[in-house]
Amino acid sequence: MKLSFKIALRFLKSTKGQTILIAMGIAVGVSVQIFIGSLIQGLQKSLVNKTIGSSSQITVSSNSSDKLISGYEDIVNKIKASDDRIKNVSAVSDNPALIKSDDKIYSVLVRGMNLKQFDGIYKLKSSIYEGKAPSNNFDVIVGKDLKKELNLKLDDSIELITNSGQIKKLKVVGFYDLKTSNINKSWLITNIKTASNIFSTGDKITDIEMQVSDVFKADEIASIISKKIDKNLKVDNWKDQNASLLSGLSGQNASSIMIQFFVMISVVLGIASVLVVTVIQKSRQIGILKAMGIKNRQASYIFLFEGLLLGIIGGVIGVTFGLGLSYMFSKFALNPDGTPLVELYIDYKFIALSFLIAILSAVAAALIPAKRSSKLNPIEVIRNA
């Protein structure tokens, strides 16, 4: 095998132009594969982050008539212990209410929460652009859009009409922007104690929200949680509630795989055709080598080693080009605010797999010329040379 490797190396060096051409063909295939794969993965990651990245991925609610959860602290502890992929668990007390202003009625959702827990999911602290988080009883923060609608300022009071007809006064201590108009227009965020006092829910809450380390395993984790907690509690996950989004992501994956597959098929065919021509070009040298005692298997190894070396060289260049293309795209394809249209996403496992596929494809392409070279008759080759 050592002799076959040395001969393969010499063959590649003797036809540098051809070697460069094949290596660049492999490089183009790998770079396209990495660029498209990274682009699709970056797009998916960005889409998932924007839709569910800063929201609850699994939600526990009650099936009881009053829709309230009692003894929620024990339930939270059970949830945390049920699976180590669960993170950022937050108890929330959600209650609908109305605000009347200038003969207009605004429907809002009062969200009582523990700020530290809630911030882990919704990144609330960094979203408060004016004022501070609610700390005292009957403090509330208001969304950017609702602020404009009601023409509010810090320390203003809001008169809240509950579903029982009671009127409660809340003090505005801050304004937030969660980058979603519907949320900014409808959520009034306060602490659980205030929500309890307004709606007389006592020590009960309405929901337990959480995020998981792998968003695409949310349905699996939700199933585990449902087995650990009371049967009167309902467990929902984002995958069941976003079938259209999952369908879109699956479609992107399928199209990406198809493009990559046909790119690599074209690369394999290109390598095979060029190496077959090489067998014809080098038939006299192979015939002489066979006449000198080299075996058919060793002759085959020459072209397999050529494919291996070309795959490694082309793979290295292709990975470099692919990462370069991905970086350039993230710098030149920008949103109006200057942020990348698609965030640069580098998956080292995917890159390693692409590199391995390039090598295997090149070796597979070399099987045809390797088989052909093993069938060469040295006497006929030398006679016809």
RODO-2510 file (C-alpha; in nm, 4 decimals, decimal comma):
residues 385
     n   res          X          Y          Z
     1     m     0,0000     0,0000     0,0000
     2     k     0,2915     0,2331     0,0681
     3     l     0,4137     0,1865    -0,2917
     4     s     0,0633     0,2523    -0,4281
     5     f     0,0424     0,5717    -0,2244
     6     k     0,3778     0,6994    -0,3561
     7     i     0,2758     0,6243    -0,7160
     8     a    -0,0610     0,7982    -0,6647
     9     l     0,1183     1,1041    -0,5277
    10     r     0,3543     1,1064    -0,8265
    11     f     0,0635     1,0747    -1,0723
    12     l    -0,1091     1,3736    -0,9103
    13     k     0,2087     1,5828    -0,9217
    14     s     0,2748     1,4927    -1,2859
    15     t    -0,0646     1,6317    -1,3944
    16     k    -0,0922     1,9395    -1,1742
    17     g    -0,3516     2,1130    -1,3916
    18     q    -0,5821     1,8135    -1,3824
    19     t    -0,5281     1,7694    -1,0085
    20     i    -0,6148     2,1332    -0,9399
    21     l    -0,9255     2,1046    -1,1601
    22     i    -1,0599     1,8000    -0,9745
    23     a    -0,9724     1,9464    -0,6317
    24     m    -1,1544     2,2698    -0,7181
    25     g    -1,4574     2,0705    -0,8365
    26     i    -1,4718     1,8969    -0,4988
    27     a    -1,4128     2,2291    -0,3220
    28     v    -1,7034     2,3939    -0,5043
    29     g    -1,9341     2,1045    -0,4079
    30     v    -1,8303     2,1153    -0,0419
    31     s    -1,8498     2,4955    -0,0226
    32     v    -2,2013     2,4960    -0,1708
    33     q    -2,3020     2,2200     0,0703
    34     i    -2,1670     2,4082     0,3742
    35     f    -2,3040     2,7453     0,2610
    36     i    -2,6559     2,6165     0,1931
    37     g    -2,6585     2,3956     0,5029
    38     s    -2,5342     2,6767     0,7294
    39     l    -2,7770     2,9229     0,5705
    40     i    -3,0765     2,6938     0,6242
    41     q    -2,9695     2,6107     0,9816
    42     g    -2,9085     2,9792     1,0586
    43     l    -3,2483     3,0691     0,9132
    44     q    -3,4186     2,7991     1,1196
    45     k    -3,2385     2,9049     1,4366
    46     s    -3,3299     3,2685     1,3763
    47     l    -3,6925     3,1780     1,3025
    48     v    -3,7220     2,9594     1,6122
    49     n    -3,5577     3,2266     1,8311
    50     k    -3,7937     3,4962     1,7035
    51     t    -4,1059     3,2850     1,7437
    52     i    -4,0465     3,0749     2,0558
    53     g    -3,6945     3,1639     2,1731
    54     s    -3,8239     3,4252     2,4166
    55     s    -4,1520     3,2649     2,5124
    56     s    -4,2840     2,9611     2,6933
    57     q    -4,2036     2,6340     2,5159
    58     i    -4,3962     2,4151     2,7592
    59     t    -4,6938     2,5414     2,9615
    60     v    -4,8726     2,3691     3,2481
    61     s    -5,2291     2,4827     3,3148
    62     s    -5,5283     2,3567     3,5130
    63     n    -5,8288     2,1559     3,3930
    64     s    -6,0327     2,2546     3,7002
    65     s    -6,3434     2,4710     3,6750
    66     d    -6,1688     2,7827     3,8100
    67     k    -5,8589     2,7207     3,5894
    68     l    -5,6326     2,7836     3,8903
    69     i    -5,3343     2,5840     4,0184
    70     s    -5,2890     2,5494     4,3949
    71     g    -4,9681     2,4422     4,5692
    72     y    -4,7705     2,5528     4,2656
    73     e    -4,4324     2,5626     4,4417
    74     d    -4,4359     2,1829     4,4932
    75     i    -4,5427     2,1350     4,1310
    76     v    -4,2565     2,3573     4,0113
    77     n    -4,0097     2,1468     4,2116
    78     k    -4,1509     1,8248     4,0606
    79     i    -4,1209     1,9715     3,7113
    80     k    -3,7594     2,0748     3,7649
    81     a    -3,6706     1,7278     3,8954
    82     s    -3,8488     1,5435     3,6121
    83     d    -3,5929     1,6198     3,3380
    84     d    -3,2547     1,7951     3,3394
    85     r    -3,3313     1,9562     3,0014
    86     i    -3,5895     2,1845     3,1662
    87     k    -3,4777     2,5408     3,2423
    88     n    -3,6233     2,8827     3,3269
    89     v    -3,9410     2,7644     3,5035
    90     s    -4,1785     3,0473     3,5970
    91     a    -4,5119     3,0540     3,7812
    92     v    -4,7552     3,3041     3,6268
    93     s    -5,0932     3,4414     3,7261
    94     d    -5,2764     3,5575     3,4108
    95     n    -5,6060     3,7423     3,4313
    96     p    -5,8000     3,9399     3,1679
    97     a    -5,9145     4,2923     3,2469
    98     l    -6,0247     4,6180     3,0836
    99     i    -5,8911     4,9727     3,0811
   100     k    -6,1239     5,2596     2,9967
   101     s    -5,9695     5,5780     2,8541
   102     d    -6,1298     5,8610     2,6547
   103     d    -6,4466     5,6606     2,5892
   104     k    -6,2367     5,3730     2,4550
   105     i    -6,2133     5,0297     2,6083
   106     y    -5,8847     4,8417     2,5943
   107     s    -5,8665     4,4711     2,6622
   108     v    -5,5506     4,3738     2,8526
   109     l    -5,3934     4,0730     3,0203
   110     v    -5,2560     4,1275     3,3692
   111     r    -4,9564     3,8990     3,4146
   112     g    -4,8431     3,8450     3,7719
   113     m    -4,5013     3,6808     3,8009
   114     n    -4,1765     3,6380     3,9871
   115     l    -3,9484     3,8824     3,8042
   116     k    -3,6349     3,6685     3,8283
   117     q    -3,8081     3,3556     3,6968
   118     f    -4,0034     3,5457     3,4314
   119     d    -3,6902     3,7242     3,3089
   120     g    -3,5246     3,3894     3,2317
   121     i    -3,7910     3,3238     2,9670
   122     y    -3,8875     3,6665     2,8321
   123     k    -3,5665     3,8665     2,8964
   124     l    -3,7831     4,1289     3,0641
   125     k    -3,5071     4,3285     3,2394
   126     s    -3,3283     4,4047     2,9134
   127     s    -3,6642     4,4935     2,7519
   128     i    -3,7454     4,7698     3,0043
   129     y    -3,6343     5,0865     2,8229
   130     e    -3,7760     5,3391     3,0719
   131     g    -3,8394     5,3191     3,4461
   132     k    -3,7913     4,9997     3,6482
   133     a    -3,9407     4,6586     3,7149
   134     p    -4,2421     4,6367     3,9503
   135     s    -4,1287     4,5974     4,3108
   136     n    -4,4081     4,7299     4,5343
   137     n    -4,7684     4,6211     4,5571
   138     f    -4,9863     4,7586     4,2720
   139     d    -4,6809     4,8565     4,0621
   140     v    -4,7108     4,7698     3,6932
   141     i    -4,5074     4,8052     3,3746
   142     v    -4,6727     4,8745     3,0403
   143     g    -4,5822     4,7836     2,6834
   144     k    -4,4533     5,0358     2,4310
   145     d    -4,7651     5,0250     2,2109
   146     l    -5,0132     5,0527     2,4975
   147     k    -4,8137     5,3458     2,6347
   148     k    -4,8723     5,5347     2,3092
   149     e    -5,2404     5,4404     2,2995
   150     l    -5,3017     5,5649     2,6532
   151     n    -5,0435     5,8494     2,6384
   152     l    -4,8866     5,7300     2,9638
   153     k    -4,5889     5,8637     3,1590
   154     l    -4,3975     5,7264     3,4555
   155     d    -4,5878     5,7368     3,7861
   156     d    -4,9240     5,7708     3,6070
   157     s    -5,2155     5,5693     3,7440
   158     i    -5,4221     5,3175     3,5496
   159     e    -5,7788     5,2284     3,6447
   160     l    -5,8276     4,8593     3,5845
   161     i    -6,1732     4,7030     3,5519
   162     t    -6,1699     4,3377     3,6590
   163     n    -6,4039     4,0686     3,5250
   164     s    -6,6079     4,1017     3,8457
   165     g    -6,6624     4,4731     3,7799
   166     q    -6,4240     4,6019     4,0466
   167     i    -6,2002     4,9006     3,9710
   168     k    -5,8382     4,8818     4,0840
   169     k    -5,5697     5,1501     4,0562
   170     l    -5,2205     5,0567     3,9406
   171     k    -4,9097     5,2748     3,9333
   172     v    -4,7001     5,2762     3,6133
   173     v    -4,3340     5,2358     3,7117
   174     g    -4,1835     5,1357     3,3762
   175     f    -4,2249     5,0667     3,0068
   176     y    -4,1037     4,7630     2,8140
   177     d    -4,0610     4,6572     2,4525
   178     l    -4,0721     4,2819     2,3851
   179     k    -4,0520     4,3410     2,0061
   180     t    -4,4027     4,2025     1,9465
   181     s    -4,6840     4,4492     1,8888
   182     n    -4,9628     4,2276     2,0251
   183     i    -4,7718     4,1733     2,3499
   184     n    -4,6689     4,5384     2,3834
   185     k    -5,0319     4,6394     2,3387
   186     s    -5,1973     4,3929     2,5768
   187     w    -4,9687     4,2815     2,8619
   188     l    -4,9645     4,4599     3,1974
   189     i    -4,6807     4,3001     3,3942
   190     t    -4,6751     4,3009     3,7740
   191     n    -4,5827     4,0657     4,0584
   192     i    -4,7849     3,7642     4,1718
   193     k    -4,8885     3,9334     4,4961
   194     t    -5,0453     4,2271     4,3100
   195     a    -5,2272     3,9953     4,0693
   196     s    -5,3558     3,7948     4,3662
   197     n    -5,4835     4,1099     4,5413
   198     i    -5,6533     4,2427     4,2278
   199     f    -5,8282     3,9217     4,1265
   200     s    -5,8628     3,7563     4,4709
   201     t    -5,6886     3,4346     4,3630
   202     g    -5,5112     3,3808     4,6945
   203     d    -5,2050     3,1563     4,6677
   204     k    -5,3162     3,0140     4,3345
   205     i    -5,1770     3,0797     3,9868
   206     t    -5,3004     3,0107     3,6341
   207     d    -4,9935     2,8708     3,4534
   208     i    -4,6426     2,7371     3,4934
   209     e    -4,4257     2,8297     3,1964
   210     m    -4,0832     2,6940     3,1084
   211     q    -3,8158     2,6599     2,8440
   212     v    -3,6032     2,3588     2,7522
   213     s    -3,2442     2,3212     2,6327
   214     d    -3,3537     2,1511     2,3074
   215     v    -3,6677     2,3178     2,1690
   216     f    -3,7312     2,0349     1,9216
   217     k    -3,7601     1,7882     2,2113
   218     a    -4,0345     1,9930     2,3802
   219     d    -4,3081     1,7394     2,3016
   220     e    -4,1001     1,4543     2,4446
   221     i    -4,0222     1,6511     2,7630
   222     a    -4,3866     1,7600     2,7959
   223     s    -4,4892     1,3941     2,7904
   224     i    -4,2431     1,3184     3,0736
   225     i    -4,3750     1,6120     3,2802
   226     s    -4,7379     1,5035     3,2376
   227     k    -4,6539     1,1658     3,3963
   228     k    -4,4909     1,3309     3,7000
   229     i    -4,7628     1,5793     3,7954
   230     d    -5,1311     1,5659     3,8870
   231     k    -5,3720     1,4372     3,6213
   232     n    -5,5867     1,7500     3,6638
   233     l    -5,3075     1,9551     3,5117
   234     k    -5,2719     1,9967     3,1358
   235     v    -4,9303     2,0148     2,9653
   236     d    -4,9021     2,1934     2,6294
   237     n    -4,5915     2,2409     2,4159
   238     w    -4,5051     2,4769     2,1312
   239     k    -4,4742     2,1981     1,8706
   240     d    -4,8391     2,0995     1,9091
   241     q    -4,9415     2,4637     1,8837
   242     n    -4,7230     2,5540     1,5831
   243     a    -4,7839     2,2809     1,3251
   244     s    -4,7440     2,5235     1,0328
   245     l    -4,4040     2,6429     1,1595
   246     l    -4,2821     2,2830     1,1981
   247     s    -4,4049     2,2037     0,8475
   248     g    -4,2070     2,4991     0,7113
   249     l    -3,8918     2,3919     0,8953
   250     s    -3,9297     2,0352     0,7657
   251     g    -3,9687     2,1687     0,4116
   252     q    -3,6506     2,3737     0,4473
   253     n    -3,4620     2,0671     0,5721
   254     a    -3,5852     1,8529     0,2842
   255     s    -3,4917     2,1121     0,0204
   256     s    -3,1478     2,1618     0,1775
   257     i    -3,0756     1,7868     0,1782
   258     m    -3,1904     1,7504    -0,1846
   259     i    -2,9702     2,0368    -0,3045
   260     q    -2,6675     1,9011    -0,1170
   261     f    -2,7317     1,5485    -0,2477
   262     f    -2,7447     1,6510    -0,6146
   263     v    -2,4405     1,8776    -0,5754
   264     m    -2,2366     1,5859    -0,4393
   265     i    -2,3681     1,3510    -0,7127
   266     s    -2,2443     1,5936    -0,9781
   267     v    -1,9066     1,6138    -0,8003
   268     v    -1,8775     1,2321    -0,7859
   269     l    -1,9582     1,1971    -1,1562
   270     g    -1,7055     1,4684    -1,2428
   271     i    -1,4277     1,3023    -1,0416
   272     a    -1,5071     0,9577    -1,1823
   273     s    -1,5027     1,0781    -1,5429
   274     v    -1,1705     1,2597    -1,5028
   275     l    -1,0060     0,9651    -1,3230
   276     v    -1,1281     0,7223    -1,5903
   277     v    -0,9520     0,9392    -1,8485
   278     t    -0,6455     0,9292    -1,6224
   279     v    -0,6449     0,5484    -1,6397
   280     i    -0,6329     0,5701    -2,0172
   281     q    -0,3577     0,8336    -2,0027
   282     k    -0,1539     0,6336    -1,7538
   283     s    -0,2260     0,2892    -1,9016
   284     r     0,1274     0,2525    -2,0402
   285     q     0,2836     0,3345    -1,6995
   286     i     0,0416     0,0964    -1,5250
   287     g     0,1223    -0,1751    -1,7796
   288     i     0,4937    -0,1347    -1,7164
   289     l     0,4376    -0,1430    -1,3401
   290     k     0,2355    -0,4632    -1,3736
   291     a     0,5049    -0,6142    -1,5912
   292     m     0,7531    -0,5303    -1,3140
   293     g     0,5458    -0,7280    -1,0663
   294     i     0,2891    -0,4869    -0,9202
   295     k    -0,0341    -0,6705    -0,8399
   296     n    -0,3864    -0,5859    -0,9606
   297     r    -0,4877    -0,4865    -0,6081
   298     q    -0,1926    -0,2468    -0,5804
   299     a    -0,2838    -0,0951    -0,9173
   300     s    -0,6379    -0,0378    -0,7884
   301     y    -0,5047     0,1200    -0,4700
   302     i    -0,3209     0,3816    -0,6788
   303     f    -0,6502     0,5361    -0,7939
   304     l    -0,8199     0,4912    -0,4580
   305     f    -0,5357     0,6858    -0,2982
   306     e    -0,5704     0,9497    -0,5695
   307     g    -0,9390     0,9842    -0,4815
   308     l    -0,8569     1,0017    -0,1104
   309     l    -0,5919     1,2724    -0,1583
   310     l    -0,8143     1,4726    -0,3928
   311     g    -1,1017     1,4444    -0,1439
   312     i    -0,8882     1,5729     0,1434
   313     i    -0,7433     1,8626    -0,0583
   314     g    -1,0797     1,9575    -0,2098
   315     g    -1,2542     1,9170     0,1266
   316     v    -1,0136     2,1519     0,3069
   317     i    -1,0463     2,4178     0,0355
   318     g    -1,4258     2,3679     0,0215
   319     v    -1,4698     2,4084     0,3977
   320     t    -1,2656     2,7310     0,3854
   321     f    -1,4678     2,8666     0,0912
   322     g    -1,7988     2,7610     0,2483
   323     l    -1,7271     2,9351     0,5786
   324     g    -1,6044     3,2406     0,3905
   325     l    -1,9250     3,2563     0,1846
   326     s    -2,1379     3,2204     0,4977
   327     y    -1,9456     3,4992     0,6726
   328     m    -1,9710     3,7316     0,3715
   329     f    -2,3448     3,6665     0,3412
   330     s    -2,4002     3,7578     0,7082
   331     k    -2,2090     4,0849     0,6549
   332     f    -2,3647     4,1958     0,3255
   333     a    -2,7243     4,0670     0,3500
   334     l    -2,8584     4,3039     0,6159
   335     n    -3,1945     4,4181     0,7504
   336     p    -3,2826     4,7902     0,7375
   337     d    -3,1629     4,8248     1,0998
   338     g    -2,8177     4,6875     1,0080
   339     t    -2,8580     4,3448     1,1676
   340     p    -2,7803     4,0352     0,9569
   341     l    -3,0710     3,9026     0,7509
   342     v    -2,9656     3,5575     0,8687
   343     e    -2,7348     3,5191     1,1679
   344     l    -2,4044     3,3415     1,1003
   345     y    -2,4451     2,9895     1,2372
   346     i    -2,1548     2,7435     1,2433
   347     d    -2,2352     2,3810     1,3225
   348     y    -1,9010     2,2043     1,3629
   349     k    -2,0618     1,8598     1,3410
   350     f    -2,2252     1,9513     1,0101
   351     i    -1,8961     2,0886     0,8734
   352     a    -1,7101     1,7749     0,9801
   353     l    -1,9799     1,5613     0,8165
   354     s    -1,9564     1,7630     0,4932
   355     f    -1,5786     1,7162     0,4928
   356     l    -1,6169     1,3414     0,5490
   357     i    -1,8779     1,3153     0,2706
   358     a    -1,6354     1,4916     0,0324
   359     i    -1,3624     1,2362     0,1080
   360     l    -1,5970     0,9372     0,0813
   361     s    -1,7440     1,0736    -0,2437
   362     a    -1,3989     1,1155    -0,3949
   363     v    -1,2975     0,7618    -0,2916
   364     a    -1,6271     0,6220    -0,4244
   365     a    -1,5708     0,8022    -0,7541
   366     a    -1,2243     0,6460    -0,7739
   367     l    -1,3692     0,2907    -0,7542
   368     i    -1,4586     0,2930    -1,1261
   369     p    -1,1078     0,3784    -1,2552
   370     a    -0,9563     0,1529    -0,9850
   371     k    -1,1548    -0,1437    -1,1119
   372     r    -1,0659    -0,0592    -1,4706
   373     s    -0,6950    -0,0359    -1,3935
   374     s    -0,6982    -0,3789    -1,2281
   375     k    -0,8224    -0,5361    -1,5534
   376     l    -0,5445    -0,3912    -1,7717
   377     n    -0,3347    -0,6575    -1,9393
   378     p     0,0297    -0,5422    -1,9221
   379     i     0,1363    -0,7277    -2,2395
   380     e    -0,1413    -0,5767    -2,4525
   381     v    -0,0854    -0,2293    -2,3057
   382     i     0,2902    -0,2345    -2,3792
   383     r     0,2341    -0,3827    -2,7278
   384     n    -0,0195    -0,1123    -2,8205
   385     a     0,1772     0,1749    -2,6640
***
